Amino acid sequence: MITGVSTACLYPKPVEEALYDLAVNGVSCVELFLNTHSELKRNYAHGIANLMKRFDIKCPSVHPFTCEMEPQMFFSEYERRVSDMLEYYKLYFRFMNIVGADIFVFHGGKPSSFCNSEIYCERYSKLYRLGQEFGVTVAVENVSRCKSASSAFIKEIRTMLGNEFAFVLDTKQAIRFGEEPVKFLEAAGDRTVHIHISDSGEMGDCLLIGRGRFNFRQFFDRLAGYNPDCSVILELYRSGWSGISDLVSSYNKLTRLTEPYGREQEL
């Protein structure tokens, strides 16, 4: 089980600056949240890879800036959009090959999207199979405003897709939808490959570690039973912390919490 921090925590700081700030403060694993098209260019990707090599940083996952376009481009009646978007997502997969990431975060459709579960799985499968050609695992994330909001939907598509499915659990999004995060672990089982984590409680659903009442021990016990090699990434909104020391403190707490599960910073 590996722990890290998302560069999204430092938004709107440019990705390379966010990466540098985390690196010099001792964070050895990051999720890269790309924010615009120019960051998909080869020379930019190589620059990020060189920075990661300089500080010996690992990157298990990449989050796309186009997630808000996915309902329109992957899940509409205009099927040509799917082909065009598959071609565009090759740019992400190429970027991931350069920086050494292998999990791609996918939001998917919204409840208003043109698709039932069968169409959802058919469109997602195309992207999943394309990712596999690049050595990339495309993983559906539970997002409270998307079709993936409920554990019931995750369980349904996992059953339909079998081994052509992977899952990213976002604890704050589960709580925001009114479900316990462990329900999603039960729904996705060993297809859970990645976690976006934060604390939660009376003060909110996206807090620094230690500011809420989330039962991390219980959660990691359950997660280890499904996938002890899962990556666990701290993902907070910029309003949720004051200084970089807050992020580093939370990262260190997560690291200590996952140590009993054979944490290994080798990807």
C-alpha positions in Angstrom: 0.0 0.0 0.0 1.6 3.3 -1.1 0.6 6.8 0.0 0.9 10.1 -1.8 -0.6 13.6 -2.5 -2.4 14.9 -5.5 -1.0 18.0 -7.2 -4.7 19.0 -7.4 -4.4 20.0 -3.7 -2.3 23.0 -4.8 -4.5 24.1 -7.7 -4.3 26.7 -9.4 -0.5 26.4 -9.0 1.0 25.0 -12.2 1.5 21.2 -12.1 5.3 21.4 -12.3 5.4 23.9 -9.4 3.0 21.9 -7.3 5.2 18.8 -8.0 8.3 20.7 -7.0 6.8 22.0 -3.8 5.7 18.5 -2.7 9.0 17.0 -3.7 11.2 19.4 -1.7 9.0 18.8 1.3 9.6 15.1 1.3 6.5 13.7 -0.5 7.7 10.7 -2.6 4.6 9.8 -4.4 2.1 12.0 -6.3 -1.0 11.9 -8.5 -0.6 14.3 -11.4 -3.8 16.3 -12.1 -3.3 17.7 -15.6 -5.1 21.0 -16.2 -4.8 21.9 -19.9 -4.0 20.6 -23.3 -0.4 22.0 -23.5 0.5 19.7 -20.5 -0.1 16.7 -22.7 2.8 17.6 -25.1 5.8 15.3 -25.1 8.3 17.9 -24.1 6.2 18.9 -21.1 5.8 15.2 -20.1 9.6 14.7 -20.3 10.1 17.8 -18.2 7.8 16.3 -15.5 9.5 12.9 -15.8 13.0 14.6 -15.3 11.7 16.4 -12.2 10.4 13.2 -10.8 13.6 11.4 -11.5 15.6 14.2 -9.8 13.6 13.8 -6.5 13.0 10.1 -6.9 9.2 10.6 -7.0 6.7 7.9 -8.1 3.4 8.6 -9.8 0.8 5.9 -9.8 -2.0 7.9 -11.4 -3.1 10.7 -13.7 -6.4 12.7 -13.5 -7.6 14.4 -16.7 -8.8 17.9 -17.1 -11.4 16.7 -19.6 -13.4 14.8 -17.0 -16.3 17.3 -17.3 -16.4 16.6 -21.1 -16.8 12.8 -20.6 -20.6 12.8 -20.4 -20.9 14.6 -23.7 -18.0 12.9 -25.6 -18.4 9.3 -24.4 -22.1 9.1 -23.5 -24.2 10.9 -26.0 -26.2 9.8 -29.1 -23.5 11.2 -31.4 -21.2 8.2 -31.6 -18.4 9.9 -33.7 -17.5 11.8 -30.5 -16.5 8.5 -28.9 -14.0 7.7 -31.6 -12.6 11.2 -31.5 -12.3 11.1 -27.7 -10.6 7.8 -27.8 -8.0 9.2 -30.1 -7.6 12.3 -27.8 -7.1 10.1 -24.7 -4.1 8.5 -26.3 -2.4 11.7 -25.5 -3.0 11.0 -21.8 -1.8 7.5 -22.1 1.4 8.6 -23.9 2.0 11.1 -21.1 1.5 8.4 -18.5 4.0 6.1 -20.3 6.6 8.9 -20.1 6.1 9.7 -16.4 5.6 6.0 -15.4 1.9 6.2 -14.3 -0.4 3.3 -14.8 -3.9 4.3 -13.4 -6.1 6.7 -15.3 -9.0 8.3 -13.3 -12.3 8.3 -15.2 -15.5 10.1 -14.1 -17.7 8.9 -16.9 -21.3 9.9 -17.5 -23.8 11.8 -15.5 -27.3 10.7 -14.6 -28.6 12.9 -17.5 -26.3 11.2 -20.0 -27.7 9.2 -22.8 -26.9 5.7 -21.6 -28.2 2.8 -19.6 -25.8 0.4 -17.8 -25.3 -1.6 -21.0 -24.3 1.4 -23.1 -22.2 2.7 -20.2 -20.2 -0.5 -20.1 -19.9 -0.7 -23.8 -18.4 2.8 -24.1 -16.2 2.4 -21.0 -14.9 -0.9 -22.3 -13.6 0.8 -25.4 -11.5 3.1 -23.3 -10.4 0.4 -20.9 -9.2 -1.7 -23.8 -7.4 1.2 -25.4 -5.7 1.9 -22.1 -4.5 -1.7 -21.9 -2.7 -1.3 -25.2 -0.6 1.4 -23.5 -0.2 -0.6 -20.2 -2.7 1.8 -18.5 -5.6 0.8 -16.3 -8.6 3.1 -16.8 -10.5 3.1 -13.5 -14.0 4.5 -12.8 -14.2 6.9 -9.9 -17.3 7.3 -7.8 -18.4 11.0 -8.1 -21.5 12.2 -6.4 -22.7 14.1 -9.5 -22.1 11.2 -11.9 -23.7 7.9 -12.7 -21.0 6.3 -10.6 -22.3 8.0 -7.5 -23.7 4.9 -5.8 -22.2 1.7 -4.7 -25.1 -0.2 -6.3 -24.1 1.2 -9.8 -20.4 0.2 -9.2 -21.5 -3.3 -8.2 -23.7 -3.6 -11.2 -21.1 -2.6 -13.8 -18.4 -4.6 -12.0 -20.6 -7.7 -12.5 -21.2 -6.8 -16.1 -17.6 -6.0 -17.0 -15.8 -8.7 -15.0 -12.0 -8.3 -15.3 -12.4 -5.4 -17.8 -13.1 -3.0 -14.9 -11.2 -1.1 -12.3 -12.3 1.3 -9.6 -11.1 4.5 -7.9 -12.7 5.1 -4.5 -13.1 8.8 -3.4 -14.0 8.8 0.2 -15.4 12.3 0.3 -17.5 11.7 -2.8 -19.0 8.6 -1.1 -19.9 10.6 2.0 -21.2 13.4 -0.1 -23.6 11.0 -1.8 -24.7 9.6 1.6 -22.9 6.3 1.6 -20.1 4.8 3.7 -16.9 4.4 1.7 -16.6 0.8 2.7 -19.8 0.0 0.8 -17.9 0.9 -2.4 -15.0 -1.4 -1.3 -17.6 -4.2 -1.0 -19.1 -3.4 -4.3 -15.8 -3.2 -6.3 -13.8 -5.8 -4.3 -10.4 -6.6 -5.6 -11.0 -4.3 -8.6 -10.3 -1.4 -6.4 -6.9 -0.1 -7.5 -6.7 3.5 -6.2 -8.0 5.7 -3.4 -8.6 9.4 -3.1 -8.7 10.0 0.7 -9.4 12.7 3.2 -10.8 13.0 6.7 -14.5 13.8 7.4 -16.7 14.7 10.3 -18.8 17.5 11.7 -16.5 20.1 10.0 -16.9 18.7 6.5 -16.3 15.8 4.2 -12.9 16.9 2.9 -10.6 17.5 5.8 -6.9 17.2 6.7 -6.1 13.8 8.3 -6.9 14.1 12.0 -9.4 16.9 11.7 -12.4 14.6 11.5 -13.7 11.2 12.7 -13.1 8.9 9.7 -12.1 5.4 10.9 -8.9 5.0 9.0 -7.8 1.8 10.7 -11.1 0.1 9.9 -11.0 1.4 6.3 -7.4 0.2 5.7 -8.1 -3.2 7.2 -11.0 -3.6 4.7 -8.9 -2.3 1.8 -6.0 -4.6 2.6 -8.4 -7.5 2.3 -9.3 -6.6 -1.2 -6.0 -5.0 -2.6 -3.1 -4.6 -0.2 -1.1 -3.0 -3.1 -3.6 -0.2 -3.6 -2.3 3.4 -3.9 -3.8 5.9 -1.4 -3.7 9.6 -2.4 -4.5 12.6 -0.3 -6.9 14.8 -2.3 -8.0 18.0 -0.6 -9.5 21.3 -1.9 -7.3 24.4 -1.6 -9.7 25.8 0.9 -9.1 22.8 3.2 -5.5 23.6 4.2 -3.4 26.7 5.0 0.2 25.9 4.2 2.3 23.1 2.6 3.1 21.9 6.1 -0.5 20.9 6.5 -0.4 18.6 3.4 3.0 17.1 4.5 1.6 16.4 8.0 -1.4 14.6 6.5 0.8 12.7 4.1 3.1 11.6 7.0 0.0 10.5 9.0 -1.3 8.4 6.1 2.1 6.9 5.7 2.2 5.8 9.3 -1.4 4.5 9.1 -0.6 2.3 6.1 2.7 0.9 7.4 1.1 -2.2 9.0 -0.1 -3.2 5.6 3.4 -3.6 4.1 3.7 -0.2 2.5 6.1 -0.3 -0.4 7.1 2.7 -2.4 8.0 0.6 -5.4 5.6 0.8 -8.4 
